[in-house]
Amino acid sequence: MIATLTQFKQYLQVDMTGTDNDILYANLLIHAQAEIERYIDYPIEEETITGEIHDCSKVIIPNQIPINTLVVKYIAEYGVDLSDITLTENVDYFNYETYIVFESYTEGRRRIKLSYTGGYDISSVPESLIDAVIKLAAYSLNLNRPLEPNAEVDTRMPKEIKDIIDPFRQLILP
């Protein structure tokens, strides 16, 4: 979870020592982060990915960004690990943290295998993503308030939050 309970309580301006609603608040933060991850189309927190296969192309966008450590292999024969050729960064390909550009190995129907650490280390998560999680959790908390009879509630993600997280959305190539 990228946003802490303390940060959320500070945002809500509630008693920091009270623990009566901590489970509710934690669940709201978890749900908000999951909803934002669905919207941006990748997990926020860092994880290790091994053996992610892509068809060769000039540009490849991995499933988890930003890319921290990266090993790129060219698969000469699909399914045969012995034939994998490790490519050299800044010679065969260039890592731009959110996508990879290839100088070679893009001809024909060959494949590329990526092994990498992607996502944000908990200490390097952008503040705007943390703010978005907190604001979305607070918005969800307001949805739990009693309503007037025949009142309608808009449960979509608010535009204010979409505006914050839009720069983090997964790139989609035509």
C-alpha positions in Angstrom: 0.0 0.0 0.0 1.6 3.3 -1.1 -0.4 5.6 1.1 -0.2 5.2 4.9 -2.9 5.2 7.4 -1.3 8.2 9.1 -1.3 10.2 5.8 -5.0 9.3 5.3 -6.0 10.3 8.8 -4.1 13.6 8.4 -6.0 14.3 5.1 -9.3 13.5 6.8 -8.2 15.6 9.9 -9.4 13.0 12.3 -8.0 11.9 15.7 -4.6 10.3 15.0 -4.7 8.2 18.2 -8.2 6.7 17.6 -8.1 3.2 16.1 -11.9 2.5 15.8 -11.9 3.1 12.0 -8.4 1.9 11.1 -9.6 -1.3 9.4 -12.1 0.7 7.3 -9.5 3.3 6.4 -7.0 0.6 5.4 -9.5 -1.2 3.2 -10.5 2.1 1.6 -6.8 2.8 0.8 -6.3 -0.7 -0.6 -9.4 -0.4 -2.8 -8.4 3.1 -4.0 -4.9 1.9 -5.0 -6.4 -1.1 -6.8 -8.8 1.1 -8.7 -6.0 3.5 -9.7 -3.8 0.6 -10.8 -6.7 -0.7 -13.0 -7.1 2.8 -14.5 -3.4 3.3 -15.3 -3.1 -0.4 -16.4 -0.2 -1.6 -14.3 0.7 -2.2 -10.6 2.3 0.8 -8.8 4.5 -1.1 -6.3 7.8 -2.6 -7.4 7.9 -6.3 -8.4 10.2 -8.6 -10.3 9.0 -9.9 -13.7 10.7 -12.9 -15.3 10.2 -14.2 -18.8 7.7 -11.6 -20.2 7.5 -12.4 -23.9 6.9 -9.8 -26.6 6.8 -9.9 -30.4 9.7 -8.0 -31.9 9.0 -4.4 -32.8 11.0 -1.2 -32.8 9.3 -0.2 -29.5 8.2 -2.5 -26.7 6.2 -1.3 -23.7 6.5 -3.7 -20.7 3.6 -4.7 -18.6 5.1 -3.0 -15.5 6.6 0.4 -15.5 8.9 2.2 -14.7 11.6 -0.3 -15.6 14.4 -0.4 -13.0 16.7 -3.3 -13.8 16.4 -5.0 -17.2 17.7 -8.0 -19.0 16.6 -8.4 -22.6 17.0 -11.7 -24.5 16.3 -12.4 -28.1 14.6 -15.8 -28.6 16.1 -17.5 -31.6 13.9 -20.5 -31.2 10.7 -20.1 -29.1 10.7 -22.5 -26.1 14.4 -23.4 -26.2 16.2 -21.4 -23.5 19.7 -22.5 -24.7 19.2 -20.4 -27.9 18.4 -17.1 -26.0 20.8 -14.4 -26.9 21.3 -11.6 -24.2 21.2 -8.2 -25.8 23.4 -5.2 -24.8 21.9 -2.1 -23.5 22.8 1.1 -25.4 23.9 -1.0 -28.3 21.0 -3.3 -29.2 18.3 -1.5 -27.2 17.7 1.6 -25.2 15.8 1.6 -21.9 13.7 4.7 -21.4 12.1 3.5 -18.2 8.6 3.3 -19.6 9.4 1.8 -23.0 12.3 0.1 -24.8 13.6 1.0 -28.3 15.4 -1.6 -30.3 18.2 -0.9 -32.8 18.4 -4.5 -34.0 16.6 -7.8 -33.7 13.3 -6.4 -34.9 13.1 -8.2 -38.3 10.8 -11.1 -39.0 8.6 -13.0 -36.5 11.2 -13.3 -33.7 10.4 -12.7 -30.1 12.0 -10.8 -27.2 12.0 -12.0 -23.5 12.2 -9.4 -20.8 13.2 -10.0 -17.2 13.1 -6.9 -15.1 12.2 -5.1 -11.9 9.4 -2.7 -12.6 7.3 -0.3 -10.6 8.1 2.1 -7.9 10.1 1.3 -4.8 8.0 2.4 -1.8 10.4 5.3 -1.2 10.2 6.6 -4.7 6.5 6.6 -5.4 5.5 10.0 -6.9 3.7 12.1 -4.4 0.9 12.7 -6.9 0.1 9.0 -7.0 0.0 8.9 -3.2 -2.3 11.9 -3.2 -4.6 10.3 -5.7 -4.9 7.2 -3.6 -5.7 9.3 -0.5 -8.3 11.5 -2.3 -10.0 8.5 -4.0 -10.2 6.7 -0.6 -11.7 9.8 1.0 -14.1 10.1 -1.9 -15.2 6.5 -1.3 -15.6 7.2 2.3 -18.1 10.0 1.4 -20.0 7.6 -0.7 -20.9 5.7 2.5 -22.8 8.7 4.0 -26.6 8.5 4.4 -28.4 9.9 1.4 -31.6 11.8 1.0 -34.5 9.7 -0.4 -34.4 9.3 -4.2 -30.8 10.8 -4.3 -28.4 9.5 -6.9 -24.7 8.8 -6.3 -22.0 9.0 -9.0 -19.6 6.1 -8.2 -17.3 6.8 -11.1 -13.7 8.0 -10.5 -13.8 11.8 -10.1 -12.3 13.9 -12.9 -10.0 15.5 -10.3 -8.3 12.2 -9.6 -8.2 11.2 -13.3 -6.4 14.4 -14.0 -3.8 13.5 -11.4 -3.1 10.0 -12.6 -3.5 10.5 -16.4 0.2 11.1 -16.9 0.9 7.7 -15.4 -1.3 5.7 -17.8 0.2 2.9 -19.8 1.4 4.0 -23.2 -0.5 2.4 -26.0 1.1 2.2 -29.4 -1.1 2.2 -32.6 
